[in-house]
Amino acid sequence: MKVMPQELEIWYLIPALRKEITKILISDFAMSQRQASETIELTESAVSQYLKSKRGNELKFSKEQMKEINETARKIVEKGNANEELYKLCVKFRGSENLCDLHRKQDHSISKDCDLCVLD
């Protein structure tokens, strides 16, 4: 089945990022689930599902990516506007090795030298 890079972002990247940011808000910034849900603009039930690993598990991040995610969580706490910060992170992670690997698993027609995610 053909899969567009944007579909991967919607189905896998955004949920995985939300999961990690939610966990950081609760563990590093001592937020309650309710506070985290308000901060990242999600329902409390979505936050609960991220914390219980019922959502956002298909994509794993490198240590370097986790540093970026932690920095994004800090910016969200300091400045607000979670959607803008999440979008910036999505753009930054386009064409990353782990996202491309997932794309190849989902769509076997994707070649090793694919650059679809980073076309201008």
C-alpha positions in Angstrom: 0.0 0.0 0.0 1.3 3.4 -0.9 1.7 5.7 2.0 2.4 9.5 1.8 4.9 11.0 4.3 2.2 13.3 5.6 0.2 10.2 6.6 3.1 8.9 8.7 3.2 12.2 10.5 -0.5 12.1 11.3 -0.6 8.4 12.2 2.8 7.9 13.9 5.0 11.0 14.4 2.4 13.3 16.0 1.1 10.7 18.5 4.7 9.7 19.4 5.7 13.3 20.0 2.6 14.0 22.0 3.3 10.9 24.1 6.9 11.9 24.9 6.0 15.6 25.6 3.1 14.5 27.9 5.4 12.2 29.8 8.0 15.1 30.2 5.4 17.6 31.3 4.3 15.2 34.1 7.7 13.9 35.1 9.9 16.9 34.7 7.5 19.8 35.3 5.4 18.1 38.0 2.1 18.6 36.1 -1.0 16.7 36.8 -2.7 14.8 33.9 -5.2 17.6 33.7 -2.5 20.3 33.6 -0.6 18.4 30.9 -3.8 18.0 28.9 -4.5 21.7 29.0 -0.9 22.6 28.2 -0.7 20.4 25.2 -4.3 20.9 24.2 -5.5 17.3 24.5 -8.2 15.6 26.3 -7.4 14.0 29.7 -8.3 10.6 28.2 -5.7 11.1 25.4 -3.1 12.0 28.0 -4.0 8.9 30.0 -3.7 6.7 26.9 -0.3 8.2 26.1 0.9 7.5 29.7 -0.4 3.9 29.6 1.3 3.4 26.2 -1.9 2.8 24.4 -1.0 5.4 21.8 2.2 6.6 20.2 4.3 3.5 20.5 5.2 2.7 16.9 8.0 5.3 16.5 11.1 5.3 18.7 13.3 8.4 19.0 17.1 8.6 19.2 18.9 10.3 22.1 19.4 13.4 20.0 15.8 13.5 19.1 14.8 13.1 22.7 16.9 16.2 23.6 14.9 18.1 21.0 11.7 16.8 22.4 12.7 17.9 25.9 13.6 21.3 24.6 10.2 21.6 22.9 8.4 20.6 26.1 10.3 23.4 28.0 9.3 25.9 25.3 5.7 24.8 25.6 5.8 25.3 29.3 7.5 28.7 29.0 5.7 30.2 26.0 2.6 28.1 25.5 1.4 27.5 21.9 1.8 23.7 22.0 0.6 23.3 18.4 3.1 25.6 17.0 6.0 24.0 18.8 4.7 20.5 17.9 4.5 21.5 14.2 8.1 22.9 14.3 9.3 19.5 15.7 7.4 17.6 13.0 9.1 19.7 10.3 12.5 19.1 12.0 12.0 15.3 12.1 10.9 15.0 8.5 13.4 12.8 6.6 14.9 11.4 9.8 16.2 7.9 9.7 13.7 6.4 12.1 10.7 8.0 10.2 12.1 6.9 6.8 12.6 3.3 8.2 9.0 3.3 9.4 7.9 4.6 5.9 9.7 1.7 4.2 8.0 -0.8 6.5 4.6 0.7 5.7 5.3 1.1 2.0 7.6 -1.5 0.4 7.9 0.5 -2.8 10.0 3.1 -1.0 13.7 2.9 -2.1 16.7 3.2 0.2 17.6 6.6 -1.4 14.1 8.1 -1.2 14.1 11.8 -0.5 10.3 12.4 -0.7 10.0 13.9 2.8 12.7 16.6 2.1 11.7 17.8 -1.4 11.4 21.5 -1.8 
